């Protein structure tokens, strides 16, 4: 289906929802909030973030959302961007925390999609609960954001977004339309969502490869060595939360995704036979087509029983991948067809209780069961892989004084897997964590200290010395005397008013990693212990200068990161700088003008390989203007990368005794003068159908 047809269907479907919702809501117009006030509040002379706006609970910060915070914000992401540590990029309309986008969103304690939550009207929410560096159920996230709906809220909202990215070179094109409709009442909160993503990209390739001192390949002409990739993703989901009574809520969610990825690579290379001292020009061609279908059904429960706050969820997902891979070189050609099926069952039980006014206890259990069936359609072989993962955790939080709180906890994990040839493997992990939080000076000064320790025992596969053939050139074997991997993580942050500092140290004295060795005339891939360390330092500054009809938003952060590996007498290290600076001028009549400076490299380091990627680089300029009482928004973005940075947009080097490989491409031409058009139409209507008396409002 073409992009034009998809956009037409989205507009038609969304228009039906909007008209139906608008007709139903006209009878309540007399006592409801004006529609345009959903998106924008009256302009105030100044905004003062007082300490009373933030309550520091045992393990989280609770922000009360005021009209001052909502002022000149279009959606929930933009509102969150006003809180220290978060950065809202108006050009891409995206949110990050501490330089990362690893954020878990909840609404009233129930997990929700980030794309959905970020675009919601923030008028319906009264509080934001922020848990920094969480442990337990969400320990894999950097921050958890839980949005609390106003009591007795009744309303609906519908949105339609269309985004198109393209440049003069036509080497990169992206389309991103999405549609959403949600309904909220004191008993039910439901939504229906659909999004489509299309991406075309052409890359000029530079590649050199050397195979065990026998063959050497070099690309000759960048214009004739290219990667072409195309991706189409359809993703739809529907969810509903039902409040049984004041203490119990159940939720359901169904998600469906269909994805089609195609990647073609054409190389014109010089193939040099080192032993024979001969060379020839060859053409190498790769084609990789993957079609994926995904279904997932989730059931959630949140409630209170005899003082225990309970949470549980069960998710079953089914994924089917069909892959067709072709490779050809002069005189050689091969094709592979695979048909893979994944069945995954995830379950989680979490409970916490207030032991006293100062102490809180949390305990939980998580489990994941995976089953993979891999069928090779060319010879009808079928392989299976099964794994079971379990994790139990506990945490005790305590408030030592009005200004000091902290917690201490522990975690234990166990994984067990069985491969297609009935080989079994298992691994054990346990660890502890402790946090200390300090708040003073009417909450203007805050500091956090977080320490985590993790001890991981080597898996059976890593310890086994049974030799396993990987291919014709190398075999694999474990090492019986591997030491346990002990990881230490220390994080410290401090905020004062508009400024913030963050430091992270990560050290592992016995990190287990794969290495290549030459023995008995063969090349072995085995495992060994090595030291791995990293350090990250980050500084923040956030401010908002306000006038009567306009404001200037300043949001800046800069960081330095270094990483090192030491194995025997050899040592490798790398370091890099990152910076993000955003300036936005907002005017009630003229619209919003944003300029962002982004320098965000990403480096990874292993003992025998390295890679370097610029996630963003250069300048982004955006202008946005809303119409029809803030319902319709037009935004135009312009991206200009740095030439010196984009030359090395992505490269990876791998060095092993069997082969060396260097791969790089220049994306400057693809990103230069990149234009993006964003159009959003939203309609919302909401009101509180149950008013609170003074005692109830104070309790909340």
RAPEWO-V690395 format. One record per run of one state. SS is the DSSP state (a for helix, b for strand, c for the rest). FROM is the first residue (numbers start at 1). TO is the last residue. If there is no record, write none. Layout:
SS_FROM_TO / SS_FROM_TO
This chain:
c_1_2 / a_3_31 / c_32_34 / a_35_39 / c_40_50 / a_51_53 / b_54_56 / c_57_60 / b_61_64 / c_65_66 / a_67_70 / c_71_75 / a_76_80 / c_81_85 / b_86_89 / c_90_93 / b_94_97 / c_98_99 / b_100_100 / c_101_102 / b_103_107 / c_108_109 / b_110_111 / c_112_113 / a_114_118 / c_119_121 / a_122_124 / b_125_132 / c_133_135 / a_136_138 / c_139_142 / b_143_149 / c_150_152 / b_153_166 / c_167_171 / b_172_184 / c_185_187 / b_188_211 / c_212_214 / b_215_219 / c_220_225 / b_226_243 / c_244_247 / b_248_273 / c_274_277 / b_278_305 / c_306_307 / b_308_329 / c_330_331 / b_332_354 / c_355_358 / b_359_376 / c_377_380 / b_381_399 / c_400_403 / b_404_418 / c_419_423 / b_424_440 / c_441_444 / b_445_456 / c_457_459 / a_460_463 / c_464_467 / b_468_469 / c_470_473 / b_474_476 / c_477_484 / b_485_496 / c_497_498 / b_499_519 / c_520_521 / b_522_546 / c_547_549 / b_550_567 / c_568_569 / b_570_587 / c_588_590 / b_591_606 / c_607_608 / b_609_627 / c_628_631 / b_632_640 / c_641_642 / a_643_646 / c_647_649 / b_650_655 / c_656_658 / b_659_666 / c_667_667 / a_668_671 / c_672_673 / b_674_688 / c_689_693 / a_694_699 / c_700_700
